[in-house]
Amino acid sequence: MMNPLPIPSWNALHPLIIHFPVALLLVAPLFVVVGAVISPPRGRAFLMSALMLMFLGTASALLAVETGLAAGQIAGSTPAIRTALAQHEDLAETTLVLFSLLTVAFAALLSFSGSFELDRRVNAALLAAFLIFYATGALFLVNTARRGGRLVHELGVRAPVATSNMALAAPDE
């Protein structure tokens, strides 16, 4: 009997996980912008939502890095693949550090602005400055994703998505 919910091995999870940090971390700044534009009481909910998206995105980025390192262990071993994989891994680790710092910084910013009654212009300026730093992280994220896409689409690196003991079965008739 075939397991209806096969669980892939750790090194096969990378293709299933990598889209979460990309989506969550690229959507989060939109919530920051809305939170900065809307009046403080209602805008605070958007800022807290952005923080939650950043936290979830950073946590899933950690998972993506770890599963990616495992997937890299079974990748092909041509010089081009090794070079591209090393660049992708370096960028991924840098991106993870950047978003870890950005998430902590944003949590501190929200805590600071929540503790003090800041002028709306000062608060907007702080959020704008934060978004400039966030743009750097987003550029690293997009470049990391582009390098991963190059591994898959140009160099043909694939992680096994199915568990090794699964057999392909025809649907029941």
KASUL-V328816 format. One record per residue. D_FIRST is the distance of its C-alpha to the first C-alpha in whole Angstrom. Layout:
# KASUL-V328816
d_first
D_FIRST
D_FIRST
This chain:
# KASUL-V328816
d_first
0
4
7
9
12
12
15
17
19
23
24
22
23
27
26
24
27
30
31
32
35
36
36
37
40
41
41
43
46
47
46
49
51
51
52
55
56
55
58
57
56
53
53
52
48
47
48
46
43
44
44
41
39
41
39
36
37
38
35
33
35
35
31
31
34
32
28
31
32
29
28
32
31
29
31
33
36
39
42
41
38
39
42
40
38
40
42
39
38
42
42
39
41
44
42
41
44
46
43
43
47
47
45
47
50
49
49
52
54
52
53
57
57
56
59
62
63
63
65
62
64
63
60
59
60
58
55
56
57
53
52
54
52
49
49
50
46
45
46
45
41
42
43
40
37
39
39
36
35
38
35
32
34
37
36
32
31
27
25
21
19
16
15
15
12
10
10
11
10
12
12
11
15
